[in-house]
Amino acid sequence: MRLHLHRSTEAGPADEHAPDLTLERPPRPTPPHGRPTAAYAAVLDGEHLWLAVNAAPGTLALRDTGSGEVVALVGDHEDTPTYRSVRADLLALPGTGSATYDAVLVGSGGRAPRAVWTPPLTEVGPAVGPDGGPTVVPTTRDGSTRFGLERAEDGTLRLHRRPVEQPLPRLVSVTSTGDAVELHVGGVAGGELHLRAGGQDGDVVATVPVLEGRARIARDDVPLDRGRRLDITVAAAGAARPLARDGNDLRRPGPATLLPLLLDETDRPLWRLVWFPDATLGVRVPPRDDRPDDQQDDQQDDQQEERS
């Protein structure tokens, strides 16, 4: 059986062709001849530089863009037939103020350092999100400094260090002793910890000193008659600010994290530490007829706060 192909009457003449659509991708930059090239570069935890370059003789280091001084990288250096890499402790760099460094490869025998060239950072480091944007680098553990990577106009891999003007107090760890909880607070060494009724700007109903970054909340320090929710703020060298996590990466942090629950002499719940949906720490005072496991009420409160 023969099939006859008919052209639509709406089609143009046979010799008319649709215009060619060519999507041109910008050419990938190529490293200048002789430049060591980064294969991986990232500052993931806020305190360490992970850097790998294509195998070449020499030692990875940093060069201060202001003074030109070459600073050795303290950490684990590793050489393979393919790569030369380092996991460097950035807290070992001299000074604490703002500074900018170029990544360099120092050759043996007194050869001049060569600046490390990098493709766009999204090609050599981690990326998140649908748009492939760079990851958000956290501050150092004490909240005082933020390190980051950037690409100079000539392609040089550059590290910057910037002090955080007003670091947020952060909960580093919590320890329960049965009749008290001890909070290890990062970003502050002294000051006061406040329990507030009515929100982060509410009335201060209890005060606990922060000594060397630690605050101890005893069982009887929490007033049980000031509402179910008490916010925690820290006042140190300025206005009081909420005690928070590094990032709000949990949509419902209450059910997803385990924090201490304080009981009375009859093992009934008095109060517990909880994460609120905005990544801040607080105290939840359950109703007196609550069971020891009041997680369901916490979930309902979290959902109500999300809706508000």
C-alpha positions as CSV (number, residue, x, y, z in Angstrom):
1,M,0.0,0.0,0.0
2,R,1.3,3.4,-1.0
3,L,1.0,6.3,1.4
4,H,0.6,9.7,-0.2
5,L,2.1,12.6,1.8
6,H,0.2,15.8,1.5
7,R,1.7,19.1,2.5
8,S,-0.5,21.4,4.5
9,T,-2.0,24.3,2.5
10,E,-0.7,26.6,5.3
11,A,2.9,25.6,4.7
12,G,5.0,27.9,2.6
13,P,6.7,27.1,-0.7
14,A,8.9,24.0,-0.8
15,D,12.0,26.1,-1.2
16,E,11.3,28.1,2.0
17,H,13.3,26.8,5.0
18,A,12.8,27.7,8.6
19,P,15.5,29.9,9.9
20,D,18.3,28.1,11.6
21,L,18.4,28.7,15.3
22,T,21.8,28.4,16.8
23,L,22.3,28.7,20.5
24,E,25.8,29.8,21.1
25,R,27.3,28.9,24.4
26,P,30.0,31.3,25.7
27,P,33.4,29.7,25.4
28,R,34.8,28.2,28.5
29,P,37.7,30.2,29.8
30,T,41.0,28.5,29.5
31,P,44.0,28.9,31.8
32,P,47.0,31.0,30.6
33,H,50.0,28.9,29.7
34,G,52.0,27.8,32.8
35,R,49.4,28.7,35.4
36,P,48.5,26.0,38.0
37,T,44.7,25.3,37.6
38,A,42.2,24.7,40.4
39,A,40.3,21.5,40.2
40,Y,38.4,22.0,43.4
41,A,38.1,24.9,45.8
42,A,35.7,25.5,48.7
43,V,35.4,26.8,52.3
44,L,32.6,24.6,53.6
45,D,32.7,24.8,57.4
46,G,33.8,28.4,57.7
47,E,37.3,27.5,59.0
48,H,39.1,25.3,56.4
49,L,40.1,25.7,52.8
50,W,39.8,22.7,50.6
51,L,42.0,23.3,47.5
52,A,43.2,20.9,44.8
53,V,45.1,21.9,41.6
54,N,46.2,19.8,38.7
55,A,49.5,18.1,39.5
56,A,52.4,20.4,39.3
57,P,55.7,20.7,41.3
58,G,55.5,23.0,44.3
59,T,53.6,23.7,47.5
60,L,50.2,25.4,47.8
61,A,50.3,28.7,49.8
62,L,48.6,32.1,50.1
63,R,50.0,35.5,49.1
64,D,48.7,38.6,50.8
65,T,47.5,40.9,48.1
66,G,48.5,44.0,50.1
67,S,52.0,43.2,51.4
68,G,52.9,40.4,48.9
69,E,54.0,38.2,51.8
70,V,53.6,34.5,51.1
71,V,51.9,32.7,54.0
72,A,52.2,28.9,54.4
73,L,49.0,26.9,54.7
74,V,48.8,24.9,57.9
75,G,47.0,21.6,57.3
76,D,47.1,18.3,55.5
77,H,49.0,18.5,52.2
78,E,48.6,15.6,49.8
79,D,50.2,14.8,46.4
80,T,48.9,12.3,43.8
81,P,49.9,11.7,40.2
82,T,46.8,13.8,39.2
83,Y,46.4,16.4,41.9
84,R,48.2,18.5,44.5
85,S,45.8,19.3,47.3
86,V,45.5,20.8,50.8
87,R,43.0,21.0,53.6
88,A,44.2,24.1,55.4
89,D,43.2,25.6,58.8
90,L,42.3,29.2,58.0
91,L,42.3,30.2,61.7
92,A,46.1,29.7,61.6
93,L,46.5,32.7,59.3
94,P,48.1,35.7,61.0
95,G,45.9,38.5,62.1
96,T,42.1,38.8,62.5
97,G,41.2,41.8,60.5
98,S,40.1,42.1,56.9
99,A,42.6,40.6,54.4
100,T,42.7,39.2,50.9
101,Y,45.0,36.5,49.7
102,D,45.8,35.0,46.3
103,A,46.2,31.2,46.2
104,V,49.7,30.4,44.8
105,L,51.9,27.5,44.1
106,V,55.4,28.0,45.5
107,G,58.0,26.2,43.4
108,S,61.1,24.5,44.8
109,G,64.6,26.0,44.6
110,G,63.5,29.6,45.2
111,R,61.3,29.9,42.2
112,A,58.7,32.7,42.3
113,P,55.2,31.7,43.4
114,R,52.7,31.3,40.6
115,A,49.1,32.4,41.1
116,V,46.5,29.6,40.9
117,W,44.0,30.1,38.1
118,T,40.4,28.9,38.5
119,P,37.4,28.5,36.2
120,P,34.2,30.1,37.5
121,L,33.8,29.0,41.1
122,T,30.5,27.1,40.4
123,E,32.6,24.7,38.2
124,V,35.2,23.9,40.9
125,G,33.2,24.0,44.1
126,P,29.9,22.9,45.5
127,A,26.7,24.4,44.3
128,V,23.1,24.4,45.7
129,G,19.7,25.5,44.4
130,P,18.2,25.2,41.0
131,D,20.2,28.2,39.7
132,G,23.5,26.6,40.6
133,G,24.4,29.4,43.0
134,P,27.3,29.1,45.4
135,T,26.8,27.7,48.9
136,V,26.5,30.0,51.8
137,V,29.7,29.8,53.9
138,P,29.1,29.9,57.6
139,T,31.1,32.0,60.0
140,T,33.8,30.6,62.2
141,R,32.6,28.8,65.3
142,D,32.9,31.8,67.5
143,G,30.9,33.9,65.0
144,S,33.6,36.6,64.6
145,T,34.9,36.0,61.1
146,R,33.7,34.9,57.7
147,F,36.0,33.5,55.0
148,G,35.1,33.2,51.3
149,L,36.4,32.6,47.9
150,E,36.2,34.8,44.8
151,R,37.6,34.9,41.3
152,A,39.7,37.9,40.3
153,E,39.4,39.5,36.9
154,D,42.4,37.6,35.6
155,G,41.0,34.3,36.9
156,T,43.2,34.1,40.0
157,L,41.6,32.2,42.9
158,R,41.3,34.6,45.8
159,L,40.5,34.1,49.5
160,H,39.1,36.9,51.6
161,R,38.7,37.2,55.4
162,R,36.1,39.6,56.8
163,P,35.3,40.2,60.5
164,V,31.6,40.0,61.4
165,E,30.7,43.3,62.9
166,Q,27.9,42.0,65.1
167,P,28.1,38.2,65.3
168,L,24.9,36.6,66.5
169,P,25.1,34.5,69.7
170,R,24.9,30.9,68.7
171,L,24.2,27.7,70.7
172,V,27.3,25.5,70.3
173,S,26.2,22.7,72.7
174,V,23.9,22.0,75.6
175,T,24.4,19.8,78.6
176,S,21.8,18.6,81.1
177,T,22.6,17.8,84.7
178,G,19.1,16.8,85.8
179,D,18.3,19.9,87.7
180,A,19.8,22.4,85.3
181,V,21.0,22.9,81.7
182,E,24.3,24.5,80.7
183,L,24.4,26.3,77.4
184,H,27.7,26.9,75.6
185,V,27.1,30.1,73.7
186,G,29.4,31.0,70.8
187,G,30.1,34.6,69.7
188,V,30.1,36.0,73.2
189,A,32.3,35.5,76.2
190,G,30.3,37.4,78.9
191,G,27.1,39.3,79.4
192,E,23.7,38.1,80.4
193,L,21.2,35.5,79.2
194,H,17.5,36.7,79.3
195,L,14.3,34.7,79.4
196,R,11.5,36.9,77.9
197,A,7.8,36.6,78.0
198,G,5.9,38.0,75.0
199,G,8.5,37.6,72.3
200,Q,12.1,38.6,71.8
201,D,11.4,42.2,72.8
202,G,9.1,41.2,75.7
203,D,9.6,41.5,79.4
204,V,12.7,40.0,81.0
205,V,11.4,37.5,83.5
206,A,14.7,35.8,84.4
207,T,18.4,36.7,84.0
208,V,21.3,34.3,84.0
209,P,25.0,35.4,83.8
210,V,27.1,34.2,80.8
211,L,30.6,33.4,82.1
212,E,33.3,32.5,79.6
213,G,30.7,31.7,77.0
214,R,28.6,29.4,79.3
215,A,25.2,30.0,80.9
216,R,23.6,27.7,83.5
217,I,19.8,27.7,83.7
218,A,18.7,26.0,86.9
219,R,15.3,24.2,87.2
220,D,13.9,27.0,89.4
221,D,15.2,29.8,87.2
222,V,12.3,29.5,84.8
223,P,9.1,31.2,86.1
224,L,6.3,28.8,85.3
225,D,3.5,31.4,85.5
226,R,4.7,33.7,82.7
227,G,3.3,31.8,79.7
228,R,4.0,28.6,77.7
229,R,6.7,30.2,75.5
230,L,9.7,32.1,76.8
231,D,12.3,33.5,74.3
232,I,16.0,33.5,75.0
233,T,18.2,36.5,74.2
234,V,21.8,37.3,75.0
235,A,22.9,40.8,76.0
236,A,26.7,41.4,75.6
237,A,28.3,44.7,74.7
238,G,25.1,46.1,73.2
239,A,21.5,45.3,72.6
240,A,20.1,41.9,73.4
241,R,19.9,39.5,70.5
242,P,18.2,36.1,70.1
243,L,20.2,32.9,70.7
244,A,20.1,31.0,67.4
245,R,21.4,28.2,65.2
246,D,23.9,28.9,62.4
247,G,21.2,28.4,59.8
248,N,17.5,27.7,59.6
249,D,17.8,24.4,57.7
250,L,15.0,22.6,59.5
251,R,11.4,23.4,58.5
252,R,10.1,22.0,61.8
253,P,13.0,22.1,64.2
254,G,11.0,21.1,67.3
255,P,10.2,17.5,66.4
256,A,13.6,17.1,64.6
257,T,15.9,17.9,67.5
258,L,16.2,16.6,71.0
259,L,16.7,19.1,73.7
260,P,16.6,18.6,77.5
261,L,13.4,18.3,79.4
262,L,13.4,19.4,83.1
263,L,11.2,17.4,85.5
264,D,9.9,18.1,89.0
265,E,10.3,15.7,92.0
266,T,7.4,13.6,90.7
267,D,8.8,13.3,87.2
268,R,6.3,15.6,85.7
269,P,7.5,18.0,83.0
270,L,8.4,21.6,84.2
271,W,9.9,23.1,81.1
272,R,12.0,22.1,78.1
273,L,14.4,23.8,75.7
274,V,13.0,24.0,72.1
275,W,13.9,25.4,68.7
276,F,11.4,27.8,67.3
277,P,10.7,27.8,63.5
278,D,12.8,31.0,63.0
279,A,15.9,29.1,64.2
280,T,16.0,30.7,67.7
281,L,16.2,28.9,71.0
282,G,13.5,29.2,73.7
283,V,11.8,27.6,76.6
284,R,8.5,25.8,76.4
285,V,6.4,25.5,79.6
286,P,3.8,22.8,79.2
287,P,0.4,22.8,80.9
288,R,0.5,21.1,84.3
289,D,-1.7,18.2,83.1
290,D,0.7,17.4,80.2
291,R,2.3,14.0,79.9
292,P,6.1,13.9,80.1
293,D,6.1,13.6,76.3
294,D,4.6,16.9,75.2
295,Q,6.1,16.7,71.7
296,Q,2.6,16.8,70.1
297,D,1.9,20.1,71.7
298,D,5.2,21.5,70.5
299,Q,4.4,20.4,66.9
300,Q,1.0,22.1,67.1
301,D,2.6,25.3,68.5
302,D,5.3,25.2,65.7
303,Q,2.6,24.9,63.1
304,Q,0.6,27.8,64.6
305,E,3.8,29.9,64.6
306,E,4.5,29.0,60.9
307,R,1.0,30.1,59.9
308,S,1.4,33.4,61.8
